[in-house]
């Protein structure tokens, strides 16, 4: 497993988050906050139920489908000792994963026929759902026709925690005098927070949190869930497609304001497996492809996952809090 920096690791093997899965909605809703703002219906994406799985009385079995999706990725487990079977618990609160692949620049090329700048990328993500936070560390090297020989790799660390977003020159920068620099990036907060909730685990947690706002239908033979996010992302509608194994295979997001192109995404997940060096039965996609605003954003092969609830913290530097207050 790649070396883990301070404040990013120390695994607690097979530590369970002892929260009943049925109560996950409360945990996740509290983490997202302001759930009352999420009153946007799913009608803009709904095709209407047509063959979706149904429960008693013929109503779509949303709760049963979410339970199956959680079990399919190892998010929900039975617990108990001595053969006693207790209610399912959500076993994922924090995780890390490492991968390699390609990321793309956000700058539009001068000519529509030109490709976006592409970068060979070492990709490392640390995340937590309570509170919602994510640190994305990338080392990128130019590739493709636009690459310049001898260009130095670009190392970036992008962090979000709830309403705060900042960039670090090193992990934990800005917390101790003389230890790196933290630069506020508040305008990127929603974009970065969205990346957390469109991961397969975030999709399931957020769909549970949305309660009866989560709708289910069938499109082209696949089960599709639609639901609004909440809090600062209450204007974003999620459409998640499940594959034949009940694993999240495609996630689309659409903001109610078309001008917010960074919040319009399409992500494909495939090649699910247990990618942990210490087996946990938590399944993660081995391949992630995402578009943002209709343009390629990343194409990553996941190599390693630590889903043993590693010790991860995301303290907000004082200067970032000050910037947010002003």
C-alpha positions in Angstrom: 0.0 0.0 0.0 1.3 3.5 -0.7 2.8 5.3 2.2 0.3 7.3 4.1 1.1 10.9 5.2 0.3 12.3 8.6 -3.4 13.0 9.2 -4.3 10.7 6.3 -3.9 7.2 7.7 -3.5 4.8 10.6 -6.0 2.0 9.8 -8.3 0.5 12.4 -8.8 -3.0 10.9 -12.4 -3.9 10.4 -13.8 -1.2 12.7 -17.5 -0.9 12.2 -19.4 2.3 12.4 -22.0 1.2 14.9 -25.0 3.1 13.4 -28.0 1.1 12.4 -28.4 1.3 8.7 -32.0 2.2 9.1 -30.8 5.3 11.0 -28.3 6.2 8.2 -30.8 8.7 6.9 -30.5 10.7 10.1 -26.7 10.6 10.1 -26.4 11.6 6.4 -29.1 14.2 6.5 -27.4 15.8 9.4 -24.1 15.8 7.6 -25.5 17.3 4.5 -27.7 19.8 6.6 -30.6 21.9 5.6 -32.5 18.9 4.3 -35.7 21.0 4.2 -34.2 22.9 1.2 -34.2 19.7 -0.9 -37.8 20.0 -1.9 -37.0 19.8 -5.7 -38.9 16.9 -7.2 -37.4 14.3 -9.5 -39.8 14.9 -12.3 -37.2 16.6 -14.5 -35.4 13.3 -14.8 -38.2 10.8 -14.1 -39.5 8.8 -16.9 -42.1 7.3 -14.6 -42.0 3.8 -13.0 -42.2 1.2 -15.7 -41.2 -2.3 -14.5 -39.2 -1.1 -11.5 -39.0 -3.5 -8.5 -42.2 -3.2 -6.4 -43.1 -3.9 -2.8 -46.4 -4.7 -1.2 -49.3 -3.0 -2.9 -47.4 -2.5 -6.1 -45.4 0.5 -5.0 -41.8 0.7 -6.1 -39.6 -0.9 -3.4 -37.2 2.0 -2.9 -36.1 0.9 0.6 -35.5 -2.7 -0.5 -33.5 -1.5 -3.5 -31.3 0.7 -1.4 -30.7 -2.1 1.0 -29.6 -4.4 -1.8 -27.4 -1.6 -3.2 -25.7 -1.1 0.2 -25.1 -4.8 0.6 -23.8 -5.2 -3.0 -20.8 -2.9 -2.2 -20.4 -4.1 1.4 -21.7 -0.8 2.8 -24.3 -2.5 5.0 -23.4 -5.6 7.1 -25.1 -7.8 9.7 -23.5 -7.8 13.1 -23.7 -9.8 16.2 -21.9 -12.4 18.3 -22.7 -16.0 19.1 -24.9 -16.4 16.1 -27.2 -13.5 17.2 -28.2 -11.4 14.2 -28.5 -7.7 15.0 -29.8 -5.0 12.6 -27.5 -4.1 9.7 -24.9 -1.4 10.3 -23.2 1.0 7.9 -19.5 0.0 7.9 -18.1 2.9 5.9 -17.5 6.2 7.6 -14.0 7.0 6.2 -11.9 5.6 3.4 -8.9 6.1 1.2 -8.1 5.0 -2.3 -5.3 5.3 -4.7 -5.3 5.1 -8.5 -3.6 6.2 -11.7 -4.9 7.4 -15.0 -5.7 10.6 -16.8 -7.2 13.9 -15.7 -8.0 16.8 -17.9 -7.5 20.6 -17.7 -10.6 22.7 -17.2 -9.5 25.4 -19.7 -11.4 25.5 -23.0 -9.1 25.1 -26.0 -8.8 28.1 -28.3 -10.3 26.0 -31.1 -13.3 23.7 -30.7 -11.4 20.9 -32.6 -8.6 20.9 -30.1 -8.5 18.4 -27.3 -8.5 19.4 -23.6 -5.1 19.3 -22.0 -4.5 15.8 -20.6 -2.3 14.8 -17.7 -1.0 11.5 -16.5 -2.1 11.4 -12.9 -1.3 9.7 -9.7 -4.6 10.0 -7.8 -5.1 9.7 -4.0 -8.4 10.4 -2.2 -9.1 10.5 1.5 -12.7 11.0 2.5 -15.2 11.0 5.4 -19.0 11.2 5.5 -19.5 12.4 9.1 -18.7 15.3 8.7 -18.7 15.3 4.9 -15.1 16.0 3.8 -12.7 15.0 1.1 -9.0 15.5 0.2 -7.9 14.9 -3.4 -4.2 14.7 -3.9 -2.9 14.6 -7.5 0.5 14.5 -9.1 0.0 15.3 -12.8 2.4 15.2 -15.7 1.4 16.6 -19.1 0.6 14.0 -21.8 -0.7 13.8 -25.3 0.0 16.1 -28.2 0.2 19.3 -26.0 2.8 17.8 -23.7 6.0 19.7 -23.3 9.2 17.7 -22.7 10.8 18.1 -19.3 7.7 19.7 -17.8 7.8 19.3 -14.0 5.0 17.3 -12.4 2.3 19.4 -10.9 1.3 18.4 -7.3 -2.0 19.6 -5.9 -4.0 18.9 -2.8 -7.6 20.0 -2.9 -9.7 19.8 0.3 -13.4 20.4 1.3 -15.1 20.0 4.6 -18.8 21.0 4.7 -18.9 24.7 3.6 -15.1 25.2 3.6 -12.8 24.6 0.7 -9.0 25.2 0.5 -5.8 24.1 -1.2 -2.8 22.7 0.7 0.9 22.8 -0.2 1.2 19.7 2.0 -1.2 17.6 4.0 -2.2 19.5 7.1 -0.9 22.8 5.8 -1.9 25.9 7.7 -2.6 24.2 11.0 0.9 24.6 12.5 3.0 27.7 12.0 5.7 27.1 9.4 4.1 23.9 8.2 2.9 24.6 4.6 0.3 27.0 3.3 -3.4 26.7 3.1 -5.2 28.9 0.6 -9.0 29.4 0.8 -10.9 28.2 -2.3 -14.4 28.9 -1.2 -15.8 29.1 -4.7 -14.9 25.5 -5.3 -16.7 24.1 -2.2 -19.8 22.8 -3.9 -17.9 21.3 -6.8 -15.6 19.4 -4.4 -18.4 18.4 -2.1 -20.4 17.0 -5.0 -17.4 14.7 -5.8 -17.9 13.1 -2.4 -21.7 12.4 -2.8 -21.5 11.0 -6.3 -19.2 8.2 -5.2 -21.2 4.9 -5.0 -21.2 5.0 -1.1 -22.2 8.7 -1.1 -25.0 8.0 -3.6 -26.5 5.3 -1.3 -26.2 7.4 1.8 -27.7 10.5 0.2 -30.5 8.5 -1.4 -31.4 7.1 2.0 -31.2 10.6 3.5 -33.6 12.0 0.9 -36.3 9.7 2.2 -39.6 9.8 0.2 -38.0 12.2 -2.3 -36.0 9.3 -3.7 -37.9 7.8 -6.6 -37.3 4.6 -8.5 -38.0 3.6 -12.1 -36.7 1.3 -14.8 -34.9 2.5 -17.9 -33.6 0.1 -20.6 -34.0 -2.7 -18.2 -31.9 -1.1 -15.4 -33.1 0.2 -12.1 -32.7 4.0 -11.8 -32.9 6.1 -8.6 -33.4 9.8 -8.6 -33.2 12.1 -5.7 -32.2 15.6 -4.7 -29.2 16.4 -2.6 -29.5 18.8 0.3 -27.8 21.7 2.0 -25.6 23.8 -0.3 -26.3 21.2 -3.0 -30.1 21.3 -2.7 -30.3 22.6 -6.3 -28.7 19.4 -7.6 -30.7 16.3 -8.8 -29.0 12.9 -8.9 -29.8 10.1 -11.2 -28.1 6.8 -10.3 -28.3 3.7 -12.5 -27.7 0.2 -10.9 -26.3 -2.7 -12.8 -27.5 -6.3 -12.6 -25.5 -6.8 -9.3 -27.3 -3.7 -7.7 -24.0 -1.8 -7.9 -24.0 1.8 -8.9 -22.8 1.9 -12.5 -23.7 5.4 -13.6 -24.3 8.7 -11.8 -25.6 11.8 -13.4 -26.1 15.2 -11.7 -28.1 18.1 -12.9 -28.3 21.5 -11.2 -31.5 23.5 -11.6 -29.4 26.4 -12.9 -27.9 25.4 -16.3 -25.2 28.0 -15.8 -23.7 25.9 -13.0 -21.9 23.7 -15.5 -19.4 22.4 -12.8 -22.3 20.7 -11.1 -23.5 18.9 -14.2 -21.6 15.6 -14.2 -21.7 12.1 -15.6 -19.7 9.4 -13.9 -19.3 5.7 -14.9 -18.2 3.0 -12.4 -17.2 -0.5 -13.4 -14.9 -3.4 -12.5 -16.1 -3.7 -8.9 -13.9 -5.7 -6.6 -12.4 -5.8 -3.1 -9.3 -3.6 -3.7 -8.1 -3.6 -0.1 -4.7 -5.0 0.9 -6.6 -6.1 4.0 -9.8 -7.7 2.8 -13.0 -6.0 4.0 -15.6 -7.2 1.5 -16.2 -3.6 0.7 -16.4 -3.4 -3.0 -15.1 -0.5 -4.9 -15.1 0.3 -8.6 -11.9 -0.4 -10.4 -12.5 2.1 -13.1 -13.9 5.6 -12.8 -14.7 7.8 -15.8 -16.2 11.3 -15.1 -17.3 14.1 -17.4 -18.0 17.6 -16.0 -20.0 20.1 -17.9 -20.1 17.7 -20.8 -16.3 17.5 -21.0 -13.8 14.8 -19.9 -12.7 15.3 -16.3 -10.9 12.1 -15.3 -10.3 8.5 -16.2 -8.8 6.6 -13.2 -8.0 3.0 -12.6 -8.3 2.3 -8.8 -5.4 0.2 -7.5 -5.8 0.1 -3.7 -8.6 0.9 -1.3 -8.5 1.2 2.5 -12.1 0.8 3.7 -11.1 -0.2 7.3 -12.2 3.2 8.5 -8.8 4.7 8.6 -8.2 7.6 11.0 -8.8 10.6 8.8 -9.3 14.2 10.0 -10.0 17.4 8.0 -9.5 20.3 10.4 -10.2 23.7 8.8 -7.3 26.1 9.0 -8.0 29.4 10.8 -7.2 31.5 7.8 -9.7 29.6 5.7 -12.4 30.1 8.3 -11.6 33.8 8.3 -11.8 34.0 4.5 -15.2 32.3 4.7 -16.5 34.8 7.3 -15.5 37.7 5.1 
